[in-house]
């Protein structure tokens, strides 16, 4: 329940993030998709990484989705 409360607060604080994920992943994430993440610190320093989605990643995401639906 505490996790759900934190998730709801995060969504209220950052509504565009949830909408982005729904638009980007609404039709399902596919193997071979490349995800890229950039973090920009307050001083302007940037760090970027990416990953190519593998079958094991899809399995993990499905397990997490199943946990959140319980």
C-alpha positions as CSV (number, residue, x, y, z in Angstrom):
1,X,0.0,0.0,0.0
2,X,2.9,2.3,0.8
3,X,4.3,1.7,-2.7
4,X,1.0,2.5,-4.3
5,X,0.8,5.8,-2.3
6,X,4.3,6.7,-3.5
7,X,3.4,5.9,-7.1
8,X,0.3,8.1,-6.9
9,X,2.3,11.0,-5.5
10,X,5.0,10.6,-8.2
11,X,2.3,10.6,-10.9
12,X,0.7,13.7,-9.4
13,X,4.1,15.5,-9.2
14,X,5.2,14.4,-12.7
15,X,2.0,13.8,-14.9
16,X,3.9,14.0,-18.2
17,X,6.1,11.0,-17.3
18,X,3.1,8.7,-17.0
19,X,1.6,10.0,-20.2
20,X,5.0,9.5,-22.0
21,X,5.2,5.9,-20.9
22,X,1.7,5.2,-21.9
23,X,2.3,6.6,-25.4
24,X,5.7,5.0,-25.8
25,X,4.9,1.6,-24.4
26,X,1.1,1.4,-24.8
27,X,1.3,-1.0,-27.7
28,X,3.9,-3.1,-25.9
29,X,7.7,-3.0,-25.6
30,X,9.4,-5.1,-28.2
31,X,12.7,-7.0,-28.2
32,X,15.3,-4.9,-29.9
33,X,13.8,-1.5,-28.8
34,X,16.5,0.9,-27.7
35,X,15.8,2.9,-24.5
36,X,18.0,5.9,-23.8
37,X,18.1,7.8,-20.5
38,X,19.8,11.2,-20.0
39,X,20.2,12.7,-16.5
40,X,21.0,16.5,-16.4
41,X,22.2,17.7,-13.0
42,X,21.5,21.2,-11.7
43,X,25.0,22.3,-12.7
44,X,24.3,21.2,-16.3
45,X,26.4,18.0,-16.2
46,X,24.8,15.3,-18.4
47,X,25.1,11.6,-18.3
48,X,23.5,9.4,-20.9
49,X,23.1,5.6,-21.3
50,X,21.1,3.3,-23.4
51,X,20.1,-0.4,-23.6
52,X,18.6,-2.7,-26.2
53,X,15.7,-4.6,-24.8
54,X,16.3,-8.4,-24.5
55,X,13.8,-11.2,-23.9
56,X,14.9,-11.3,-20.2
57,X,14.1,-7.6,-19.9
58,X,10.6,-8.3,-21.2
59,X,10.1,-11.1,-18.7
60,X,11.2,-8.8,-15.8
61,X,8.8,-6.1,-16.9
62,X,5.9,-8.6,-17.2
63,X,6.6,-9.8,-13.7
64,X,6.6,-6.3,-12.3
65,X,3.4,-5.5,-14.2
66,X,1.8,-8.6,-12.7
67,X,2.9,-7.6,-9.2
68,X,1.4,-4.2,-9.5
69,X,-1.9,-5.6,-10.7
70,X,-2.4,-7.7,-7.6
